[in-house]
Amino acid sequence: MSSDVPFSKAFWISGAVAMGTGLAYLLYQHYTLLRKQQNLSIQNAILSEKLIRLESDVRRLRETLLVASSSSEDIEEIFVDASDVASDDRDTVSHPAHTGTDRTVTKVASEEDVQDVLARVENKMNIGGIENFRTSYETISLLADKHPEDCELQWKLAKSGFLLATEELFVNPESTRESQRPIMEKSREAAQIALKLNPQCGEAHKWMAIIIGSATQFLPAQEQIKSAYLIREHITAAIRYMPNDSLVHHMMGRWCYSVYMLSWVERKVAAALFAEPPTATVDDALKYFSKADELNPNSSVDNALYLAKCYIAKRNYKSAAKWLQEGDMMTASCRDDRKSLEEIRELLPKYISYL
């Protein structure tokens, strides 16, 4: 968490509680290649995007040819557009208009052909990078303004805004978290709108939990601790509506593990502030991490690390060593996976003898 937040016991309690969820978000830099195919390369993503665009252009071409009033100039323009897609080696959506958004957004939105644009934007977010995140955020912002009652657009606006803000902090370390506050607030507002439109939207609950977990630093200490309960509520709802999503099970595991790791002093402080401070056991955490692996086997370095940590806490060192060894053999596909892999390789020598 940021060092520019004043130190207090209450802050560190809330930080420990929210940290598990706040770190889980960055699994999404692939937004989480956790649920995507891990071997998806940048070249395949770009090719997929071009195919989507080409299919859309071909469909519009067919529709145009069926309209008797269509002029030869209109048909020529569509052919040129399709040939540009086929010949361009770069990401076509990254050719911005003056605002940096997808140059076809206005036209597509008016035709209610939003899914084509969203597919291209999703590819951009999977590829990652500050420019892709910025373009995705601006594109979805425009679409959400044009379709304010679309729940999917709202939660994807929350997602894209969050990814842009966190990537900006990584790429530009001199920037402050406060400078990203407007985007984070807009992201949280978008998630709230999505939940009003559809209270049973699991993705909206998931992104609300992630955003709250990251934004606690902007809140007073007492509100930070309250946020721990709110985070748990949204993760619980996300699991209810998306029971096969491995990431939300991992997020709940992180929440439980963070609460379990609170010290006796921290628990006393929390109890003084709230009649019922948050509680969780290491077995609670283990259950959720195990479910995440069951749903997406051997695919997350981070999940393997926390399974090992749970077994270490239970003094089951043989199982801990097994998971450390499993994690060591996995591919680190994002920054946070690489951090987890480093930690695994620090712990593995201590427990490998138990195998």
N, C-alpha and C positions, 0 to 999 in steps of 0.2 A: 504494500500500500504506500501511498505518497508520504514523504517525510514532512511535507508542509502542513500536515494536520497536527494541532497541538496535542501533546501527550496527556493522556489521562487513563486511569484504569478502565473506566467505562468504554473509552474508545477502543482499547486493546481487546476488551471482551467482545465488543461488536465486531471488531476487525477479525478476530479469530473465527467468530461465527459466520460472518459474511465471506471471509476469505475463500473458503472452500468453493462456494458458488462463484465468487468473482474470478477465481482462477479457472474454473471449469469452462467459462465462456470462451476462453481463447483456444479451446480445442477447435472452435469454429474458425480458425484462420484457414482451415481447409473448408469454413464454419464447420466445419469439422469434418474434414475428410474422414472423421470417425465413422460416419454413416455413408460416406461416398466410397467409391472404389478406390483403394489405396494406391493402386497402380495407375490411376488416371494421370496422364502427363499433360503438361501445358499445351503441347501440340494437339492432343486429342480434344481438349476443351475448346481450343480455337477452331478446329475442324468442325466440331459439333455445332458451334455457334454459326459458322458459315453455312452449314447445311440447313439449320433452322431458318436462317435469313433467306437462303436460296429457295427453300420450300415455300416460304411466305410470298416471295416475289413471283414464283411460278403460279401459285394460287391466284394472286392478284392478276397475273397475266391472263390466266384462263377466264377469269371473271370479265376482264376487259374485252377479250375477244368475243365474248358472248353478247356484249352490248353493241347494238348496231350503230349507235351514234358515236362510238369511239373513233377518234381520228388516228391517222397513221403516225402523227407526231407523238401521241400518247403512248402508242405501242413501242415506238422507237426509244422513248425515255425509259420504259420498263426494261427493255432489253439491255440498255446501257447500264442501268442499275444492277441487274443480275450479273453482267459481265464484270462490273467493278468488284463485286463480291468474290467472284471466282478467281480474279487476278491479283487481289490484294493479299499480301502475305501477313499483314498486320490485322489486329482485332478490329473488325469493321465498326463496332459500336464505339470504339475509342476515337473515331473521327468526330469531334464534337462540333456542335453549333456554337453560337456565341456564348451560351451558358454552360457549355461542357456536357450537356445532356445528349442522350441518343437523338440523332437528327431525325428519326422517324417517329418519335414519341407522339408529337401532336397529331400526326396523321393516323397513326395506329390507334391512339386513344379515342379519336373520333369515330373510328370504325369498330370500337369495342373489341379489338384484337389484342387485348392486353397480354395474353399468355405467351405470345411470341416474344414480346419485349422482356417479360419476366424470365423466360428461359435463357435469353442472352445475358441478362443481368446476373442470373444465378451462376452461369459459367464464369462471368467476370469475378464474382466473389470467390468462387472456387480457385481461380488462378491466383487471386490475391494481389497485393501491391497497392500502394497509396492511391495511384491514379485510377485503378480499377474500382477501388472502394469508393472514391469520391464520385466517379461517374455513375456508379450504381446508386449511390445515395441521391444524387441530383435527379437521376432518371425516375426513381421510384417516388421521390417527393412530388415531381410533376404529375405523375400518374395518380398518386393519392389525392392530390388537389382536385383532379378532374373526376375522380371516382371516390368521394369521401365515405361512401357506404360499403366499400369493398373491404371486408375483414382481412383477406390475404394481403392486399396492398399495405394495410396498416401495420400488420406484424412484420412484414418484410421491410417496411420503412424503419421500424424499430431495430431490426437486425442490422440493416445496412448502416444506419447511423451509429450504432454501437461499434461496429467493425471499423468504420472510418475514424471515430474518435480514438479508439485504442491503437490503431495503426499509426495515426498522427503522432501520438505520444511516443511510440517506439521509434519512428523515423526521425522525429524532431525532438530529441531529449530536452532541448532548451524550452520547449513549450510547456506550459503548466496545465495541470488537470483543470484548473479553473477556466482556462481558455477553451476547453472542450465542453464546458458545462452547457452552453446553449444547444449543442447537438445532442448531448445526453438527455437533456430535458425534453427536447422534441421527440427523441426516441421513446422515452418513457410515456409521453403523452400519446404517441401513436399506439403503443402496446395497450394503454388504457382504452383507447377508442376501439381497438380490435376486440377487446374483452366485452365492451358494451354492445358491440355489434353481434358478437357470438361468445357468450360466457363459457361455452364448451370447446373453445379453440385451444387445443393443447400447445400449439406453437406460440400463441400469444402469451399463455401462462409461462412457458419456458423462457421466452425472451424478457418477460417482465421480471422473472426471478433473477436472470443474469444481470439485467440493467440495475435492479435494486442492489444486488450484491456488490456491484462496482461503484455505485453512486453514494454509498453510505458515508463516504468521506465528506460530502457536502452538507451533512446533517448534524444537528446538535447530538451530543453523546447519548442522551436518553432516547432520541429518535433512532439512533443507530441500532440500539439494542432492540427496539420495537421492530426494526426492519428484519431482524432474524426470524421473528414469527411470520412476518409477511412473506419472506423468501420461502420458508417451509410450506406455507399455504399454497403458493403458486407452483412449487415443484410437485407437491402432492396432487394438485389438480392436473398438472401436465402428465404425470404418471397415469392418472385416472383416464384421461382422454387419449393418451398415446402410450399404452402399456408396452408396446414393442420398440420404443425409442430407447436405445441403450444410453444415450447421453443424459437423459433426465434421471435415470437410475444412478448413473455415476454422480450427477450433481447432488442427489439426495444422500449418497454415500459420503460425499465430501462435507455436506452439512452435518451429518451425524458425527463424522470423525472429528470435525472442528469443535463441536460441542463437547464430545467425549474428552478431548485434550485440554479443556479449560482447567486451570489449576484450582485448588481449594480456595485460595484467596479470591480469585476471579469469580468463582461461583457464589461466594459470600457477597461480593459487591453486587452481582446480578440479582441475588435474592433480596438485597436491600432495596433495589430499584423496582423489582417486580415481584408480585406475590407468587407467581409460578415461573421461575427462570427456565429457559430451554433445557431439556434433558435428552440424552441419547447415550447408548452403549456402544462399545466396539463391535458387538454382535450385530447391532442395527446397521452399522456402517458396512460390515462384512457382507451382510445379506444383500444390500444394494449394489455393492461392487461386484459381487458374484453374479447377480442378475444381469448387470451390464455386460459382463463377459459371456454369459450364456447367450445373450441376444446378438452379440457381435464378437465371436470368439477370437482371442489372441490378436486383437487389432489395435489396442490402445496401450501405449507405453505408460501413460499416466495411470490408467486403471490397474495395470499390473503392479506399479509401484505402491499404490494404496492398498491393494490386496496384501502385498508383502508387509506393509506397515501395520495392518490390522493383525496379521498373524504374529508379528513381532510383539505387539502389545499383549497378545494372548500367550506369548512365550511358546508358540508353536513354531520353532525355528526351522524345522524341516520344510513345512509348507511355505514359510516366508522365503527360504532359499529357492524353492521351486519357482515361485512367482518372480523373484529377482532374476533368476536364470531365464525364465520365459520373456521377461521384459527386455533383457539384454540382447535377445535375438530378434526383437522387433525393429521395424524401420521407424526412425524418428522423422515424421513428415511435416513438422511445424516447430516453431521456436520452443514452445512449451514442452513438446515431446522431447526435444533435445535436452532441456533442463532436467526433465524427469529421468532421461537416460543417464545423464551425468550422476544424478543421485543414486540411481540403481547401481552404477559401477563403483560408487563409493561404498555402498552397503554390502555388495555381493561378496567381497573378500572376507567380511566378518562372519558370514553365515553359510558360505559354500560348503564348509566341512560337515554341516548337518545332513547333507544329502547322502 
